[in-house]
Amino acid sequence: MANSKQTSKGVGSLAAKTLQSKSASDIQKSLAGAALAQKGTSKQTGSEMEDVASKVLKSDKYAADTKRLAGSVLAQSNKKR
């Protein structure tokens, strides 16, 4: 089933900046890559990235921008999973 949700322009911009940042963590870059991969497509988040994004959203140790990326990635997940 195709995904009707896509990464917004704002999150896409944040994701691009994150991928270019030398100080971004591996998790931030993974989330940013997943968000960009879904920009302008009907791709859905894979189960592994769903788990990562969910853990980021539940944790207090991540910054707001990281949680924003995680939220976008999770919003595009397979609802049946």
C-alpha positions in Angstrom: 0.0 0.0 0.0 1.4 3.4 -1.0 2.0 6.0 1.6 0.0 9.3 1.1 2.2 11.2 3.6 5.4 12.9 2.5 8.2 14.7 4.2 7.4 18.4 4.5 9.6 21.2 3.0 10.7 22.3 6.5 11.7 18.8 7.7 13.4 18.2 4.3 15.5 21.3 4.9 16.3 20.2 8.4 17.3 16.8 7.2 19.6 18.2 4.5 21.3 20.5 7.0 21.6 17.5 9.4 23.3 15.3 6.8 25.8 18.1 6.0 26.6 18.8 9.7 29.9 17.4 11.0 28.5 17.4 14.5 25.4 15.4 13.9 25.2 12.0 15.5 24.7 8.8 13.6 21.1 8.6 14.8 20.4 12.1 13.6 21.9 11.3 10.2 19.9 8.0 9.9 16.7 9.8 10.7 17.6 12.6 8.3 18.4 10.2 5.5 15.1 8.3 6.0 13.1 11.6 6.0 14.8 12.7 2.7 14.3 9.3 1.1 10.5 9.8 1.7 10.4 13.4 0.3 8.3 13.5 -2.9 7.7 9.7 -2.9 5.2 7.3 -1.5 7.9 5.2 0.3 7.1 4.1 3.8 9.4 3.9 6.8 10.9 0.4 7.4 10.4 -1.5 10.6 14.0 -0.9 11.8 13.7 2.9 11.4 10.3 2.8 13.1 12.0 1.3 16.1 14.8 3.9 16.1 12.3 6.8 15.7 10.1 5.5 18.4 13.0 5.2 20.9 14.1 8.7 20.0 10.6 10.1 20.7 10.4 8.3 24.0 13.8 9.4 25.3 14.6 12.7 27.1 18.2 12.7 25.8 17.4 13.9 22.2 17.1 17.5 21.1 13.9 18.9 19.5 15.3 18.8 16.0 16.1 15.1 16.4 12.6 14.4 17.6 11.2 16.4 14.7 13.0 14.2 12.3 11.9 11.1 14.2 8.3 12.3 14.2 8.3 12.8 10.5 9.8 9.4 9.9 7.4 7.7 12.2 4.4 9.5 10.6 5.3 7.8 7.4 5.4 4.3 8.8 3.2 1.3 7.8 0.2 1.6 10.0 -0.6 -2.1 9.9 2.8 -3.0 11.5 
